[in-house]
Amino acid sequence: MAKTLFLIRHAHATVGSADDMSRPLSSRGRLAAQAVAQMLSSRVTAPAGIFSSPAARALETGRIVAQALGIPAGIIEIPELYTGTEEAYFRALQLLPDALRSALIIGHNPSIAGLASRLRASGELLGDFEPAGTASLQFPGETWPELDWGLGQCRWFLNPNDGP
């Protein structure tokens, strides 16, 4: 059975806060997260798990998406998704529970965009991974450790301004 991965860059956050980790979404960011959540709810069945950077803006994006998809379970925080490189994101993916057939990851640029591009079979950039940009990739295999660079098939990629 294939694995499905959804990658979301957190929505736009407020600027000017001294503590980067605690920056919340801006009103524009909340609207973009709601738009992406609405688009997701019309395209996908709910992912089996949601994993996020512990940054407030990523968690808030995750809560908006989880609510739209009707996912009652909590969001699991992965500290490496806050400051991690593409490689750190990749290692975190390989540690996901194999029982999950799908996972949604919420992180930060440039790592999330780089990860999406490197996971794609074509290796091509997906384009501008705007705040709240979302990609869906599918991988062969039964376990997350089987995931490897260049094995993913991009099913779709959208940004909040793309519309339904």
C-alpha positions as a Markdown table, in Angstrom:
| # | Residue | x | y | z |
|---|---|---|---|---|
| 1 | Met | 0.0 | 0.0 | 0.0 |
| 2 | Ala | 1.4 | 3.4 | -0.9 |
| 3 | Lys | 2.1 | 6.2 | 1.6 |
| 4 | Thr | 0.6 | 9.7 | 1.0 |
| 5 | Leu | 2.3 | 12.8 | 2.3 |
| 6 | Phe | 0.8 | 16.3 | 2.5 |
| 7 | Leu | 3.3 | 19.1 | 3.1 |
| 8 | Ile | 2.1 | 22.6 | 4.2 |
| 9 | Arg | 4.1 | 25.7 | 4.7 |
| 10 | His | 2.6 | 27.5 | 7.6 |
| 11 | Ala | 0.4 | 30.5 | 6.7 |
| 12 | His | 1.5 | 34.1 | 7.0 |
| 13 | Ala | 2.5 | 35.2 | 10.5 |
| 14 | Thr | 2.7 | 38.5 | 12.2 |
| 15 | Val | 6.0 | 40.3 | 12.0 |
| 16 | Gly | 7.9 | 42.2 | 14.6 |
| 17 | Ser | 7.7 | 39.9 | 17.6 |
| 18 | Ala | 10.9 | 39.5 | 19.5 |
| 19 | Asp | 10.2 | 35.8 | 20.0 |
| 20 | Asp | 10.0 | 34.1 | 16.6 |
| 21 | Met | 8.7 | 30.8 | 18.1 |
| 22 | Ser | 5.6 | 32.5 | 19.5 |
| 23 | Arg | 4.5 | 34.5 | 16.4 |
| 24 | Pro | 0.9 | 33.8 | 15.6 |
| 25 | Leu | -0.8 | 33.9 | 12.2 |
| 26 | Ser | -1.8 | 37.3 | 10.9 |
| 27 | Ser | -5.4 | 37.9 | 9.9 |
| 28 | Arg | -4.2 | 37.4 | 6.3 |
| 29 | Gly | -2.6 | 34.1 | 7.4 |
| 30 | Arg | -5.8 | 32.9 | 9.1 |
| 31 | Leu | -7.8 | 33.6 | 5.9 |
| 32 | Ala | -5.2 | 31.8 | 3.7 |
| 33 | Ala | -5.1 | 28.8 | 6.1 |
| 34 | Gln | -8.9 | 28.6 | 6.0 |
| 35 | Ala | -8.8 | 28.8 | 2.2 |
| 36 | Val | -6.3 | 25.9 | 1.9 |
| 37 | Ala | -8.2 | 23.9 | 4.5 |
| 38 | Gln | -11.4 | 24.3 | 2.4 |
| 39 | Met | -9.6 | 23.3 | -0.7 |
| 40 | Leu | -8.1 | 20.2 | 1.1 |
| 41 | Ser | -11.5 | 19.2 | 2.5 |
| 42 | Ser | -12.8 | 19.0 | -1.1 |
| 43 | Arg | -9.8 | 17.0 | -2.4 |
| 44 | Val | -8.7 | 14.5 | 0.3 |
| 45 | Thr | -9.8 | 12.2 | 3.0 |
| 46 | Ala | -8.4 | 13.2 | 6.3 |
| 47 | Pro | -4.7 | 12.2 | 6.8 |
| 48 | Ala | -4.1 | 9.7 | 9.6 |
| 49 | Gly | -1.8 | 12.0 | 11.5 |
| 50 | Ile | -0.8 | 15.7 | 11.6 |
| 51 | Phe | 2.8 | 16.6 | 12.6 |
| 52 | Ser | 4.0 | 20.2 | 13.0 |
| 53 | Ser | 6.8 | 22.5 | 13.9 |
| 54 | Pro | 6.2 | 23.6 | 17.5 |
| 55 | Ala | 6.1 | 27.3 | 16.3 |
| 56 | Ala | 2.8 | 29.0 | 17.1 |
| 57 | Arg | 2.1 | 29.9 | 13.5 |
| 58 | Ala | 2.6 | 26.3 | 12.3 |
| 59 | Leu | 0.4 | 24.9 | 15.1 |
| 60 | Glu | -2.3 | 27.5 | 14.4 |
| 61 | Thr | -2.2 | 26.5 | 10.7 |
| 62 | Gly | -2.5 | 22.9 | 11.7 |
| 63 | Arg | -5.5 | 23.5 | 14.0 |
| 64 | Ile | -7.4 | 25.3 | 11.2 |
| 65 | Val | -6.7 | 22.5 | 8.7 |
| 66 | Ala | -7.6 | 19.8 | 11.3 |
| 67 | Gln | -10.9 | 21.4 | 12.0 |
| 68 | Ala | -11.8 | 21.7 | 8.3 |
| 69 | Leu | -10.9 | 18.0 | 7.8 |
| 70 | Gly | -12.7 | 16.9 | 10.9 |
| 71 | Ile | -9.6 | 15.5 | 12.6 |
| 72 | Pro | -10.3 | 15.3 | 16.3 |
| 73 | Ala | -6.8 | 13.9 | 17.3 |
| 74 | Gly | -4.1 | 16.3 | 18.4 |
| 75 | Ile | -1.3 | 17.7 | 16.4 |
| 76 | Ile | 2.1 | 16.0 | 17.2 |
| 77 | Glu | 4.9 | 18.5 | 17.5 |
| 78 | Ile | 8.3 | 17.6 | 16.1 |
| 79 | Pro | 11.0 | 20.1 | 17.2 |
| 80 | Glu | 13.2 | 19.4 | 14.2 |
| 81 | Leu | 10.5 | 20.9 | 12.0 |
| 82 | Tyr | 11.2 | 24.3 | 13.5 |
| 83 | Thr | 14.8 | 24.9 | 12.6 |
| 84 | Gly | 15.6 | 21.8 | 10.6 |
| 85 | Thr | 17.1 | 21.4 | 7.2 |
| 86 | Glu | 15.5 | 19.3 | 4.4 |
| 87 | Glu | 17.6 | 16.4 | 5.7 |
| 88 | Ala | 16.2 | 16.8 | 9.2 |
| 89 | Tyr | 12.7 | 16.9 | 7.8 |
| 90 | Phe | 13.4 | 13.7 | 5.8 |
| 91 | Arg | 14.7 | 11.9 | 8.9 |
| 92 | Ala | 11.6 | 12.9 | 10.8 |
| 93 | Leu | 9.4 | 11.5 | 8.1 |
| 94 | Gln | 11.3 | 8.2 | 8.2 |
| 95 | Leu | 10.4 | 7.9 | 11.9 |
| 96 | Leu | 6.6 | 8.2 | 11.4 |
| 97 | Pro | 4.6 | 5.2 | 12.6 |
| 98 | Asp | 4.2 | 2.7 | 9.8 |
| 99 | Ala | 0.5 | 2.2 | 10.7 |
| 100 | Leu | -0.1 | 5.7 | 9.2 |
| 101 | Arg | -0.9 | 5.4 | 5.5 |
| 102 | Ser | -1.0 | 9.2 | 5.3 |
| 103 | Ala | 0.6 | 12.1 | 7.1 |
| 104 | Leu | 0.3 | 15.9 | 7.0 |
| 105 | Ile | 3.5 | 17.9 | 7.9 |
| 106 | Ile | 3.4 | 21.6 | 8.6 |
| 107 | Gly | 6.7 | 23.4 | 8.5 |
| 108 | His | 8.8 | 26.3 | 7.3 |
| 109 | Asn | 10.5 | 27.5 | 4.2 |
| 110 | Pro | 13.0 | 27.0 | 2.7 |
| 111 | Ser | 13.1 | 23.5 | 4.2 |
| 112 | Ile | 9.5 | 22.4 | 3.3 |
| 113 | Ala | 9.8 | 23.6 | -0.3 |
| 114 | Gly | 13.2 | 22.0 | -0.7 |
| 115 | Leu | 12.0 | 18.8 | 0.8 |
| 116 | Ala | 9.0 | 18.6 | -1.5 |
| 117 | Ser | 11.2 | 19.2 | -4.6 |
| 118 | Arg | 13.8 | 16.6 | -3.5 |
| 119 | Leu | 11.2 | 14.0 | -2.8 |
| 120 | Arg | 9.6 | 14.4 | -6.3 |
| 121 | Ala | 10.6 | 11.8 | -8.9 |
| 122 | Ser | 11.4 | 14.6 | -11.3 |
| 123 | Gly | 13.4 | 16.6 | -8.8 |
| 124 | Glu | 11.9 | 19.8 | -10.2 |
| 125 | Leu | 10.9 | 22.7 | -8.0 |
| 126 | Leu | 7.2 | 22.9 | -7.4 |
| 127 | Gly | 7.2 | 26.6 | -7.9 |
| 128 | Asp | 6.6 | 29.4 | -5.3 |
| 129 | Phe | 5.7 | 27.6 | -2.1 |
| 130 | Glu | 3.8 | 30.6 | -0.7 |
| 131 | Pro | 2.7 | 30.7 | 2.9 |
| 132 | Ala | 0.0 | 28.1 | 3.3 |
| 133 | Gly | 1.2 | 26.4 | 0.1 |
| 134 | Thr | 0.4 | 22.7 | 0.1 |
| 135 | Ala | 1.7 | 19.7 | -1.8 |
| 136 | Ser | 0.5 | 16.1 | -2.0 |
| 137 | Leu | 3.0 | 13.4 | -2.8 |
| 138 | Gln | 2.5 | 9.6 | -3.0 |
| 139 | Phe | 5.2 | 7.1 | -2.4 |
| 140 | Pro | 5.5 | 3.3 | -3.1 |
| 141 | Gly | 6.1 | 1.1 | -0.1 |
| 142 | Glu | 4.6 | -0.2 | 3.1 |
| 143 | Thr | 6.8 | 1.7 | 5.6 |
| 144 | Trp | 8.0 | 5.3 | 6.1 |
| 145 | Pro | 11.7 | 4.2 | 6.2 |
| 146 | Glu | 11.2 | 3.1 | 2.6 |
| 147 | Leu | 10.7 | 6.7 | 1.7 |
| 148 | Asp | 13.6 | 8.1 | -0.3 |
| 149 | Trp | 14.6 | 11.1 | -2.3 |
| 150 | Gly | 13.2 | 11.1 | -5.8 |
| 151 | Leu | 10.5 | 8.5 | -5.3 |
| 152 | Gly | 7.5 | 10.7 | -4.8 |
| 153 | Gln | 4.8 | 11.4 | -7.3 |
| 154 | Cys | 3.4 | 14.8 | -7.0 |
| 155 | Arg | -0.4 | 14.4 | -7.1 |
| 156 | Trp | -1.1 | 18.1 | -6.8 |
| 157 | Phe | 0.3 | 21.4 | -5.5 |
| 158 | Leu | -1.7 | 24.5 | -4.6 |
| 159 | Asn | -1.3 | 27.9 | -3.0 |
| 160 | Pro | -4.1 | 29.7 | -1.2 |
| 161 | Asn | -4.7 | 32.1 | -4.0 |
| 162 | Asp | -5.3 | 29.3 | -6.5 |
| 163 | Gly | -8.9 | 28.9 | -5.6 |
| 164 | Pro | -10.9 | 25.6 | -5.4 |
